[in-house]
Amino acid sequence: MARQAPPWLDHVAELSDADRYAAMTADERLACFVEVCELARTILAGRPDARTVLASVEPMPPLAERTWLRLVREARRGRAAS
């Protein structure tokens, strides 16, 4: 019996990840964060080198660092305006 590809394989989201995140409520963002943390915990629990992985610090790629710093600035401006 031939296997079929799952129906979601070629699906392209209507919104970008950033737009989808921006559309979330604070509670939805928190739930997403908790889910990602739980997934990371599960993955690390199965790794014999979990301590080494957690102790290592890799520098962010330049584009990711610029994006992160921009988002921090925007969040601080938003907090100051409230």
FIFI-699911 format. One record per residue (C-alpha): residue number from 1; z, y, x. Coordinates in steps of 0.25 Angstrom, whole numbers, plus 5000, padded with zeros to 4 digits. Example, Ala and Ser with C-alpha at 12.3 -4.5 7.8 and 13.67 -1.06 7.14 Angstrom:
! residues 2
- i;zz;yy;xx
- 1;5031;4982;5049
- 2;5029;4996;5055
END
This chain:
! residues 82
- i;zz;yy;xx
- 1;5000;5000;5000
- 2;4996;5013;5006
- 3;5006;5024;5007
- 4;5004;5037;5001
- 5;5008;5051;5007
- 6;5019;5057;4999
- 7;5015;5068;4989
- 8;5022;5079;4996
- 9;5015;5077;5010
- 10;5004;5087;5008
- 11;5012;5097;5000
- 12;5012;5111;5004
- 13;5024;5120;4999
- 14;5020;5132;4991
- 15;5031;5140;4999
- 16;5033;5141;5014
- 17;5047;5136;5019
- 18;5051;5150;5021
- 19;5047;5154;5007
- 20;5054;5142;5000
- 21;5067;5145;5008
- 22;5066;5160;5004
- 23;5065;5156;4989
- 24;5078;5147;4990
- 25;5091;5152;4984
- 26;5103;5153;4994
- 27;5108;5140;4988
- 28;5095;5133;4990
- 29;5094;5137;5005
- 30;5108;5132;5007
- 31;5105;5119;5001
- 32;5092;5118;5010
- 33;5101;5121;5022
- 34;5111;5111;5018
- 35;5100;5100;5016
- 36;5094;5103;5030
- 37;5108;5103;5037
- 38;5110;5089;5030
- 39;5097;5084;5034
- 40;5100;5088;5049
- 41;5113;5082;5048
- 42;5107;5069;5043
- 43;5096;5069;5054
- 44;5107;5072;5065
- 45;5116;5061;5060
- 46;5105;5051;5063
- 47;5103;5056;5078
- 48;5110;5050;5089
- 49;5108;5064;5097
- 50;5113;5072;5086
- 51;5124;5079;5095
- 52;5113;5083;5105
- 53;5103;5088;5094
- 54;5114;5097;5088
- 55;5118;5102;5102
- 56;5104;5106;5106
- 57;5098;5120;5103
- 58;5083;5122;5103
- 59;5078;5136;5104
- 60;5070;5140;5091
- 61;5055;5141;5093
- 62;5052;5156;5094
- 63;5046;5158;5080
- 64;5058;5151;5074
- 65;5067;5160;5081
- 66;5060;5172;5077
- 67;5060;5167;5063
- 68;5074;5164;5063
- 69;5078;5177;5069
- 70;5070;5185;5058
- 71;5076;5177;5047
- 72;5090;5180;5052
- 73;5087;5195;5053
- 74;5081;5195;5039
- 75;5094;5187;5034
- 76;5103;5197;5040
- 77;5095;5209;5034
- 78;5096;5203;5021
- 79;5111;5200;5022
- 80;5113;5215;5027
- 81;5105;5220;5015
- 82;5114;5213;5005
END
